[in-house]
Amino acid sequence: MTSARMATVPLGDTTPYQLAQVVHDEAARLFGSDDAALWIHDPVRSLIHPYGQPEETHAVPVPLDFRVDVDGLREASTSEGWGRIAAASFGSEFVTAPGRLWVLPFEFPEKLLAGIVLLGARRAFEPRNVPPEDTLSFTRQTVSLLANHLELTAARRNQDRLNALYKTAGEMSSHLDVDVVLRTIIGNACKLLSAPIGYIMLVDPADSHIFMRAAEGTQHPEFQRLRLQLGAGLGGVVAQHHSSFFTEDYLNDKRINHHPVVDNAVRQEGIRSILGSPMSMRGEFVGVLYVADQRVRHFSDDEIALLEGLALHAGLSIENARLYERDTAALRELRKSSEIIRAQNDLLMKADAAQKRLSATLLASEGLPGIAAVVQELIHAPTLILDSHHQRLAGSGEPRSDIGRTIWERGVTPKLAGFSQIRRTLTDLGRTTRPEPPSIPKAGSNEWQTVPVHAGHEFLGSIWVFPNEPLDETDQPILERAAISVALEMLRERSVFEAGQRLRRNLVDEILSESTTDQSVVNRWAGQLGFQLSGKERLCVVKSSSDVTHALDAAPWCLFSTKYRDNIVALLAPDADLVPKVGGLLHAASAPGRSPHAVISSPLAPGQTYRMAYRLSQRVLDLLGSENQARVIDLDRARVLALLFREGDRETARHYVEACLGAVIARDPAGDLDLVMTLDAYLASGHRPTPAAKALHVHVNTVYYRLTLLTEILGDIRDPVRALDLQVACLVYRLLKGD
């Protein structure tokens, strides 16, 4: 029985504590307990804490006999672990005794989380006689409510972090004093990642050391005076790979090159977990931004990306602050200082304008072509976007050089990759597994510049620009932000494509399944793919070693296509000329030397299923085999083949032709007299020589002559039964031989 109150909880306006209270009340009402509590279990850390309460102050270790692989309600033990949970739930005066504490465990699907609903009473009690289905319904409703609330909370937290990141970038850019900038960076990093400790270590290029420049949340002066050789500690890992790195337990992490001074300082501060991200200025590594925690903590991908964003802005902000200090010291050179400040301001404004334009392009769903057009407009150079295989995805403008136009039209072909300049460019693009902003890898030619596009450690593609004049430093932030925008759009397109592919596979599995098809589900999935089933569609089964799904999906008469087992299955809209259209498409889309076959079913008759149509098509495909030329068979005209040769046995088909037409073929082995084709045309025209002659493009007397020969060989070919046998044999002969 579904709880009406739980079903109408406004998740957007409900805090975790309020949601837990709703579950408390409904559990107590359903099972008849004095009180109830909702706890969440984190198996990774072996902790359990009340939902809606601060985890740091309310979490307790999981009892030894805790388990979630139990269906339904069970009585909790009177162990010390359960006593602590009961006291935290119902107050210290609660006495754990037999019959007073009951547990309803549950799990979140596809999440490493579980939980319990705890029922308590001041005296021993038996839960009401609640039917198992009501208990199961309450459990499922609780899991669904919590899962949705957790996802909504996570989404809001991510949105808040993004908003805070943009706000922080503005705050950092608004300060020019180095100390103020550093304090702003560390303070916002600690705030956004909920970390008690944050610090920045900068590189001293004079002696290859890294030293503590600013810190927040530390207690001991030894930590704030740290200075060590570049390569030691967690910062050494970050500096070596120029990528973020974290540890959940620093002192016991063997991946790190430990330094006694650092270990002692970390031990004094009680630090366990550390996350560090590299800071760069104009492509040069300048330091590391850290956040740390005194508890074992796993930093999520979102948190890593957030700190990386802060480190990226931090590098630029520190650079701005350093420039300001240098310009302040050189006030007597007013003109030079003004030019530097103006140049930096232009850089920031241009980068900010580029970010706004790119963001607006993504929000307007203009895709990769829109991004290429924005970049081309901002840097005044033709812009090309290639995928991870260096094939063209989108572009704007047109290069002037011949090799540039070739790359523009075809991407980087194997032939082009042999040129030394392009080979050096591809080597530069493949040299990093992660982007290193704010640098632009230099190609071996002044004709183009490239920027890699990454998502984490995955290489997604590259941006190529073909400037008429060398790019200046103000163009670098534009290309860096363009690379991020391209990565976001590629990931979005991949997500949409994968969702569509799953939906197509599900739809085909449903309509071709052995079990009864749920038509409402089929209609809903078809609607999500952009069409409605009318019952007049035709099933097309393709046997091809080439993937022709993209070509089929682009055809206006194809509703959708997908791979199914060893074939490709497509659903075609009603059309009068499907056979030549499908044949032409397969010929154009298949690789040279490949011979794809396709069978198109007739429109479904009343009571017929897509599964039946698929079986008929499969039989004809098996009959065609693989050595013939490409063929497209319309089952409206060749349905009898699937009935006669149920197992698709080609040898049986050959024997059938030999038995019916062997004497005719032997009489005309070279086919000079076209006796088989004449017989086929004569039977197809209803035993009328004149229409047969017109179909064969010969004189009617020629047809009479050939019919005389055929009568001598076969006997009376006008007998109805004999004629049907011969007509089917002619059809099979054409299929085996190829029209």
N, C-alpha and C positions, 0 to 999 in steps of 0.2 A: 504494500500500500504506500503510495507516494505521499510525502508530507507537503501539504499545500503551503505552509509557511516557508519551508526550505526551497520550494519551487519558485517562490516569488521574491526571494532576497535580491535587492538591487545591488549587485556586486560592485558597481562603480561608486556607490556612496557608502559602502560598508567597510569598516576597518577589520583587520584580522581578529581583534578582540571581540568585536560585535558578531562576526561570523561564528567564532567559537562559541559564543553565548547562545546563538540560535541552535547550533548542534547540541549543546548541553541540554537546553530546554526540551528539544524534541526527543532526545535519547531518554531523558528522565520520564517524559510523558509516555513514551512508547513502552518502556520496560518496567515502569513503576518504581524507579529508585528514588532515594531522597535527593541525590545530586548526581552530576555527571561532569566529565572533563574530557577535553580533546587534546591528545598528545601526538607529536610528529616524531618519527624515528629516522635518524640519519645513520644508516649502517656503515658508511665509510668511516665515521668517527666514533661509532658505537655510543652515540648519545641519544637521549630522548628528551624533548622539551615541550611545554604546553604551547599550543598554537595561540598566537596573539600576545605572548609574553616575551620579554627580551631573552634571547637565547643565552647571552653571556651570564646572566644571573639566575636563570631558572633551569638550565639544562642539568640533567643527572645521568650518570652512567646507566647503560641498559642492564636490567636484571639478567642474571645468568640463565634463567629459564624463559626469557622472552623469546617469542617466536611468532611469526605472522602466517605460517603455513597451516593455519587451523581455520576450518570453515565454521562460522557461526560463533555464538556466544559461549564463553567458558569462564569458570571461576579462577581468579588470580590466586597465586600462592601467598602465604603469609611471610615470605622471605623479607630480609632487610631492604633489598632493592625495591620491592613493591611497596614496602612501608614508606620509603622516602617519597615515591611517586604519589601515594595516597595522601601523605601529609602535605605535599606541595599542592595537591589538587583541592583537598577538603579541609585543610587546616591542621595544625600540629596536634589538636585534641582528638583527631580521628584515630580510632583504634583498629588496626588491621587484625581481623579475626575471621575464622571460617564463615562463609556465607555473607560477608559484608562487602566484598570487593569482587566485581565481575568485569571481564575484559571482552571487547568486541574488536578484533584486529582487522586491518584492511591494508591493501597495497595500491600504489599508483601505477597504472599501466605505463610501461616504457620509461619509468623514472626510477632512479636509485633512492626511492623514498618509500616509507610505509608509515603506519600510524595505528593508534588505538582509540576507541571510545571507552572511557573508564566509568563504570557505574559504582556508586558507593551508597551505603546506608548506615544508619546509626545502630542498626541491629541486623541480625542475620535475616536474609530474605531470599526468596526465589523469584527470578524475573517472571513477569506475567507470561501467561501462556501465549506467547507471540508466535504466530505461524512462521516456519522457516522462510517462506517467500517474502513475508513482510520484513524480516530481519535482513534478507538479501537485498530487498529494495531499498531499505534505509541505508545499508552499507554502500550500495552503488550510488545513491543520491549524495551521500556524504563525500565519497571520493570525487564525483563529478563536480560538486560545489567547490571543494578544496582545490582541485586541479585547475578549474577555471579562475578561481581567485588568485592562486599562485601565479598563473600565467599573466593575468591582468596586472598584478602587482609588479612582476618582472618587467612587463612592457612599459609601465609607468616609470619604473626606476630607470630603465634605459633611456626613456625620453627625457627624464629630469637630468640624467647625466649628460646627454647630448646638449641640452639647453645650457647646462652649467658649463660645458666645455666651450661653447661659443662665447658665453659671457666671460669666461676666464681668459679666452684669447684676447678679447677686447680689453680686459683689465690689464693683462700683461703688456699689450701694445701701447697702453696709455701711460706707462711709467718708463722713465729713461734712467733712473738711478739704479745701478746694478744691485745694490743691497735690497732696495724695495722690490725690484723685479724678482729676485731670488726668493724673498720671503713670500711674495704673492704666489709664485709657482708652487712652492712647497706647501703652503697653507691650503691652496685649492686642491692639490694632489691628495693630501690627507683627508680633506673634506669629501671629495668625490669618491674616493675608494674606501672610506670609513676605516682609515688606518691611523693608529696613534702616533706613529713616527714617520717623518719624512726628511730626506736630506739630499743634497746635491754635491757630487764630487766632480771637480774639473781637472782637465789635463794640463800639466805644466810642460809645455813643449821644450823647455830648456834642458831638462834632465830626464824626460820620459817617465815622470812620476804622476800620480793622480792624488789629489789632496782634497780634504773636506773644505768646502767653501761656505756652506750654510746648512743648518739643521734645525728641526723643530720636534719637540717631544722627547728629546734625550735628557738624561739626568747627570751624566758623568763627563767631566771635561776631557778625559782621555779619548772618548769617542769623537768629540768635536775637533780634536787635534790630529786625527788620523792622516797619515801620509805614507804611501807605499808605492813600490815599483809597479808600473803599468803591466798588467797580466796576472796579478795576484787577486785573490778574493772573487766575489761574485761579479764585481765590476770588470775584472779581467776577462771573464767569459763574455760579457756584453761587448767589451772593446774588441775582443778577438773576432767575434762573429758579426758585430754591428747589428745585433738584433736583441730583442728583449729576452730576459731569462729570469726564472724565479725558482726558489727552493722553499719547501714546506718546513724543513728542519736544517738550518744552515750549518750548525756545528757538526752534524752527522752526515752531511752530504759529501760523498767521495768524488763527485764530479768537479768540485771546486778546488783550486790550488790554494790551500789554507795558509794563512800567515799568522804567526803566534800573536802579534800585536792586535791584529783585527779580531781574532778569535776571543782574545781576552776582553776587548772592548764590547763585543757582541754579547759575551757572557755576562758582563756587568749590567748591561741594559736589559737583560732577560729576553733578548730578541730570538724568535724561532723562525719566522717566515719573512722572506725578503723578495721583492720584485724590483728589477732594475730595467730601464729603457734608455737607449743611447740618445744623446743630444748631438746634433750636427749643425755646423754653420758652413753654408756653401759647399756641401759635400765632405767637409772635414770633421772627423770625430773630435768633440771637444769635452765630453764628460758624460755622466750618467745621472739620471733622475731616479731616486729610490723611494719606495714606501716599505715600511716594515711593521710587523705585528709581534706581540709577545706570546701569541698562541699559534699552534699549528694551523695553517690556513692554506687552502688551495685557491689560487687566483684563477678566475674564469677567463675565457677568451675575451669577453666584453671588457673586463677590467684591464687586461693587457692592452687591448686596443685603445682604451681610454687613456692609460698612462702614456702610450706611444703618441697619441694626439697631443697631450700636454708637453711631452718632450720635444715634439716637432715645433710647437709654438714657442716652447722655452728657448730653443736654439736661436730662433729668429728674434725673440724678445731680448735675450742676452746680447745678441749681436747689436741690436738697436741701442741697448743701454751702453755697450762699450763704445759704439760710435759716438754717442752723445758725450761720454766722458772725454774721449779724444778730441772732439770738436770744442768742448768747453776749455780744454787746456790750450787750444790753438785759436783763441778768440781774436788774436792780433791778425790772423789770416782770415779775415771776415769773408772775403769772396769765396775762398776755397771751402770754408766751413759751410757756407750757405749752399754751395753746389752739392756738397755731400748730403746735407740734410734734405735738400729738395729731391735728390736722386733716391734717397731712402724712402721719402714720403711717397714719391711716384711709384716706387716698387710695391709699397704696402697697398696703396690705392689701386694699383693695377691688379695685384693679387686678389684684393678684396672684391674688386669688380668682376674679375674672372670667376671667383668662387660663387658670387651671386648669379652670374649668367649661367654657369654650369649647373648650379642647383635648380634654377628655374627651368632649364632644359630637361633635367631629369624629372622634375615634378610635372612637366607638361607632356611626358611620355613621348618625347621626340627621339629617344633612343640614340644609338651610336652615330647615325648621320647628323643628328642635331649637335652632338658634342663635337664632331669633326668640323662642322660649320662654325661653331663658336670659336674654336681654337684657330681656325684659318682666318677668321675675322680679326681676332685679337693680336695675333703675331704676324699677320700679313704674309703668310706662307702656305702653300698647298699642304694639306694635312691628310694622312692616310692611317687607318687603323687596321692592323693585321691580327689574326688569331694566333694561337700557340704554335700552329704549323706554318705560320707566315703566309697565310692566305688572306686575301682582301675581305674585310667586313664592311667598311664604310670609308668614305672619303669626301673631301671638299676642295675645290680648286683643281689645277692640273699642273704638274711639273713641266719645266721647259726642256730638260735634258732627255735624250733618248732612253737612257737606262732608267731614269726616274719615271718616264711614261710607261715603260714596260712593267716596272714594279707596280705602278698605279693600276694598270689594267689586269695583271695576272697574279700579283703577289710575288713572292720570291720562289721562283720555280727552281728545280734541281740544276738546270743549266745556269741560271743567274747565280745560284749559290757557289758556283765554281769560280766566279770572279773574286780576285783577292780583296777588293774593297768591301764587297758584300760579305765575304767570308769573315773578315775582321769584325764587321758590324754584328753578324750573328753570334760570333764568339763573345763579344762584349755583352750582348743581351743574355746569353746563357751562362755568363760567369757568376751571377749572383742568384741565390735562391730566395732573396728577399730584397725589396727595393731599399735604396739608401738615399732618402731625400736629405738635402735638396740638391742632388747632382744630376747632370745629364751625361750618360755615357757617350763619349766621343767616338764617332765612326771613323773609318779610314779615308773618308772623303769629305770635302767641303760641300758636296752637293746635297747631303741630307744629314739630319740628326735624329737620334732615336731615344725613346724613353720606354723602359720595360713596364709592363702592367702585371702586378702581382696581387694575389689574395692570400695573405699569410706566406707560406713557402711555395705556393702553387703559381707557376708561370702561366698567365692567361693570354698574353699577347704583347703587342708593342704599338707605340705611336711613332709614326715616321713623319717628319716635316721636311720640306724641300725649300729652304729659304733662298731668295735671290741674293740676300746679303747675310753675313754671319749674324746669328742671334746674339742679343746682349743679355746681361744678367737679369733684366726685368722680365724676360720671357721665361726664365727658368721656373718661377713659382706657378706660372700659367700651365706649363707642361706637367709639373708635378701634380697639381690639382686636377688636371685633365686625366692623368693616369688613374687617380683615385676614382674619379667619376666613371671612367670606362670600366674599371674593375667592378664597381657597384652595379652598373648596367648589365655587364656580362653575367654576374652572379644572379641578377634578377631574371634575365632571359633564360639562364640555365634552370632556375627554379620553376619558371612557367613551363618550359619545355618538358622537364621531367614530370611535372604534375599532369600535363596533357598526355604524355606517353603512358603513365600509369592508368589514366582514365580510359584511354583507347584499349589497353590490354585488358582492363577489367570488363569493358563493354564486350569485347570479342569473346573473352572467357565465358561471359554470361550467356550470350546468344548462341554459342556453340557448345554449351555444356550439355552433359548427358541428363542432368536433372531438369526439372521444370523451371522454365525461365520466368523470373519475376518481371512482368512487363512494366510495372510502375518504375522499378529501378532502371530498367533499360531506357525507358522514355526520359527519365530524369538525367541519366548520363548523356544521352544523345542531345538533350537540350543544353547541357553544359559544354558540349562540343560544337554547338552552333547550328543544329538542325533538328528536325522533327521527323520521326518515322511515319511513313504513310502506308506501308504495306506493299508499295509498288517498287521498292528498291530492288536492286539486283546484286547478288553476292559475286565478287570476282576473286578467284584464287589464283595466285601467280607463283610459278615455280621458277626461281631465278637465283643465280649465284651472285648477282649484283643487288645492292640495296636500292630499290626504286621507289621506296616509300615517299621520299621528298618530292620526286617528280609526280607521283600520284596525288599527293596532297595539294600540289599546286594546280591541278586540273580542275576546272569549274564543275565538271560532272562527277567528281569524286567527293563523297561526303567525308570519308576518312580512310586511312589505311594504317596497318601495323603488322609487325611480324607475329606469326602464330605457328609454333612448332617449326617445321622445316620450310614453311611457305610464307607468302605474304597475303594477307586477307584485306580486301577493300570492299567498301559498301558504295555502290554507284547509284546516282540518281537516275530516274527514268530518262532514257534518251534513245532516239531512233538509230543513231550511228555509233553505237558503243564499240563494235568490233574494230572498225578501222581506227577509231580514236585510241583505243587501248593498244592496238598493234603498233601504231605510229609512236606512241609514248614509250613503249617498251624498247622499240628499236633505237630511239634516240637516247634513252637513259641507260642502256646496258653497255657494258664494256665490249670492245671489239672481240669477235670470236666467241661470244657467249650467245646461247640460244634460249632465251626465256620462253616459257609457255604460260598461257593464261586461259582459264575457263570461266565464262560468264554464265551464271545461272539465269533461268527464266524468272520473271516476277513470281513471288511466292503465291502458290494457289491456296485456297482455303484449307486450313488444317496442316499445311506444310510448314516446317520450321527451318530456320537458318541452318541447323545442324544437318537436316536431310539434304539441303542444297549443297552444303560443304562436302558431304560424303559423295554425292554424285559427281561434283567437280573433281574431287580427289581421285575417283576411279578413272575419269577421263585423263587426268594428268599422268597417272601411272601407265595408262595405255600409250600415251604419247612418248614416254621415255625421255631420253636426253640427247640422242644423236641427231634428231631432226632439226630443221631450221625453225626459227621462232614462229609460233603458231598462237592464234587466239580462237578459241572454240566457243560458239554460242550454243548453250544447251537447249535453247528453243528449237534449234535445227538438228542437234545431234544427241538428244536425250536418250534415244534408243541404244546408243553405244554403252552408256553406263548401266543399262539394264541387261544387255547381252553379255558384256564382259565385266562382271561384277568385281572381280579381283584385279582388274587392270592388267591382265596377262597379255603382253604383246605377242608371245608365241602362239597363244590361242587365236588371236586376231589374224596372224599371218596364215595359220592353217585354214581359217575360215575363208580368207580371200583366195587361197590356193584351191580350195575345194570348189568355190563358186566360179572363179574367173581364171583358173590356171590354164585351161585350154585356150582362152582368148589371149592371154599374155604370151603363151608359147607361140601362137600364130603370128603375133605382132611384137616380137621381143624388143625391137628398137623403138617401138611406138610411132613408126612412120604413118600408120593408118589411123592412129588415135581411136582404136576400136573400143577401149574401155571408156574413154571420154564420150565417144559417140553413144555408147550404150547408156551411160549416165544421163546425158542430155535428153535422149529419147524417152527414157523412163520418167525423168523429171518433167517433161513437157506433156505427159499424159498420152504417150504412144502417138505423138503427132510429128511427122518428119519435118514439116515446114518450120515450126517454132524451134525444133532441135537444130536445124541448119542455121537459123538466125543466131542461136546461142553459140554455135561453133564457128560462125563466120565462114561458112562454106556453102557451096551450091547444094540445093535440095537433092539433085541427082547423086551427088557424092554420098549423101546420107543414105539414099536408097541402096546404093552399091554396098556400103558398109553393113547395112541392116541385113542384106542378103548373106554376107559372110558370117555375120553373127548368128543368123538362123541356122546356117549350116553347122556352126560349131556348137551352139547351145540348144538348138531345137526351138520350140515355140516360146518366144520371149514375151508374148502378150498374155500368157496365163497369169492371173492375178497373184497366186501364191508364188509362182516362179519369179514373177516380176518383183515382188517385195523382197525376196531373198537376194536377187541380183542388185536391187537398189541399195540395200544395206551394205552389201559387199563392195559396191562402188564407193560408198561413203567411207568405209574403213580403209579401202585402198588409197583414197585421197589423203586420209589422215596419216597413214604410214609413209606414204611417198612424199607428201607435201604438195600443196596446190601449186 
